[in-house]
């Protein structure tokens, strides 16, 4: 088993909101990390045009990945262009083969916006195609045969689009890595006014803290903050008992 984890999320700051604590825990346990935002964040501003916004958000994401100590993979499309199509799939599949992870972390299957759900679909199929020799990636990348397990994060707000609390299968205590997780999210400082103006998040960092605290409460945990995960069905990815996130952080 390769002790490598790959995070595939839609936008700059998505990893920091729901997955950075788990990634930091894996890093502390000797895992190598890869960090990918599928979209470039170009729509995430009411102040700058799309090109300038994408430039700013790329720099912020690179800074966050550097704090994490992860290999950075650049985005492949604009915001709201995250479609389940051949071009996007080929490019994400190339990243999966290149990283050759045992763990893939991605969005919930059902979330509050389509970019998140389409990223999830792309990540799952890209993982499935990792060992399929007749599926060509872009750029061309050799197939890999290792087992991989996919884990879905909590949906944004810890709720499904119909307002129901999402109950994860696994809870990861992230208390002692919260300073690093917070520092990673703080790299995305361009999002303060955007999230306030469009989604009524008075402080995006406080929102992250509140959501992490709610996950801990949902799990009735003794810790203050947690991240939640649900494992994808193993078929096509590895044996039923292959559960590297559980084995790395929950035993």
N, C-alpha and C positions, 0 to 999 in steps of 0.2 A: 504494500500500500504506500502510495506517495503521500507524505505528510504535507499536502498542498491544498489550500482552499482558495476558491475563486468566487468573488462577489460580483454578480451581474444584476445591476439595478438600472432604473430608467434615467434618472436625472442626477446632476450634481446635488448633493446633500441627502439623497435618499439612503445611501449606505450609512451615513452618519446618524440619521434618525433611528433606524431600526436594526442595524447590523454591526455597527462599529464595536460595540462592547464585546460581542461574541468573537469578532475577528481579533481584537486585542487579547482576549483570553487564549485563543489559539496560538497567536504569536508568542505569548509568554510560555506556551507549552511546546515551543520548538517548531511550529508549523510555518511554512512559507506561504505568503499571501499574494493574491492578484486582485486588482481593483478595476472594475469597468463600469462606466456610465454609458448606456446605449445612446442617449440623446445628449446634445451639447448645451442644453439649458438656455437656448437663444430666446425663448419666450418669457423668461423669468425676470422681466424688468418692466417698469413703467417709466423709466428714466432714459434708458439708452436704446439705440436701435438693435436689431437682432445680431448683427455682426459684432458690435462692440460688447453686447451682453455675452455672447458665446466666448469671446476672447477673455473677458473677466472671469467667467465661470470656469473656463478651462484652467486658468492659473490657480483659482481657488481649489479646484479638485486635485490638481497636481500637488499642491501644498498639503492638503489633507492626506493624500496617499503617502506622501513622504513622511509625515508624522506617524502614520501607521506602519511604515516600513514595508510597503507593498509595491509590487510591480504594477505600474500604471498602464492601462490600455485605453487609448483615446476613443472618444465617442465616434459613432458612425453615421449619425443623422441628426436632423433638427428635432426640437420638441414638436410633438403632435404629428410627427412622421414615423413614429415607432409602429410600423405595421408588420404583421406576420406575412412576410413575402420572401421570395427566393433570395433577393440581394441581401437583405438584412440577415437572414438565416445563414447564408454562406459566410458572411463576415464574422458573425458571433461564433459559429462552429469552428472557424480558424483559431479564435482565441481559446476556445475550450481545448482543442487539440494541442495548441502551443503550451498552455498552462498545465495540462494533464492532471487535473485536480482529483482528489478523492472526495472532496466536499465542494458542492456548489450551493451558495446562498443566493436566493432571489426573492422576488416579491410574492405576496399571497396570490393564489389563483383568482380570488375575487377581491377586488379593491375598489377604491373610490374613483379611479380614473383609468381610461383605456391604455395610456402609455404604460402604466404599471402592469396591467394584465397582459398586454401584448409582449412586454419584456419577459414576463414569466413564461409565456408560451414559447417564445424564441429560445430562452435558456434551456427549457426542458427538451425541445427537439434538437437543439445543438448538442446537448449532452448525449442524447440517444444516437446521434449520427457520428459520434466520436470514432467509432470502430467500423463504420460502413464505408468500404473502399470505393464504392461507385458513387458516393456523394462527394462532389468537388467543392472545396471551400475556396474562399477568396481572402487572401492569397492561398495558393495551393499549400496544404499542410499535411504531413503524413498522419495516417490514422494512429490511434492509441487504443490499447486494449484493457486498460485497468478498470476495475470497478469504480463506480462513482455513486454517491448518494446526494440527492437534491433535497434541500430544506427550504420551506416557504416561511418568510417573515410574517409578522403581524401586519394586517392591513393598516393603512394610515388611519389614525384615530382609534385603533384597536377595535374597530367595528366594521361589519359588512355594510354594503351600500344600503341595505334596508334597516340599518341602525342596531343590529344585533351584536352583542359582545362576541368577539372572536376568541375562542378558547384554544390556545396552542397545546400541542402534545408535550413539548419540552420547555422548561423555563431555565434560563441561564442567569445566574447571579452575576451582576456586573458592577457591584458596589465599588470594588477597589480599582476598577479601570475607568470610573466615571470622569476623573479629571482629564484623562487622555481623550475619551470620547467627546467630552465637552469642547476640548481644544480643537479637535477635528471639525466639529460642527461650526465652531467660531471662525474657521477659515472661510466659510461661505458667507462673509459679512454682507455681500451684495443682496442677500435674500431678506434682510431685516425689513426694509420698506416694502418690498414686493409681497411678502407673506402677510404683512399687516394690511396692505391696501386691497389684496385680492382674497385672502382667506381668514382675515381677522385674527391672525396670530400676533398678539401684542409684542411678544418676544419669542422668536423661533427657538431660542435655547431653552427658555422656560417651558415651552410646549414639549420639547424633547424630554425634559426632566419629568414633566407631568405624565407623559405617556409611559415612560419607563417605570415610574412609581405605580401607575395603574396596573401594568403587567404583573408587578410584584404582588399587588393586592389581589388580582384575579387568581393568581396561583397560591394565595394564602401563605406567602413565603415570609421568612424572618428577615430577609434582606430588604433594603430600601428601594433598589432599582433592579429590573430584570429585562431581558429580551426573550421573546417567545418564538418558537419554531415548530413547524409541523413537517414531518418527513413525507416526501413523495413516495408513492408506490414503487417498489423495487424493480418491477418487471422491466426488462430492457437495460437495466443499469447495474445490477449486481445481485448477489444472493439475498434472500429475505432477511438474514441476520446481519447484513453489512450495514453498520450504523456508526460511522466514524465520529460524528459529532457527539453522540451519546457517550461513546467510549472515551473520547478525549476530554470531555468537560463535565460529565455527569456521573463518573465512577470514581 
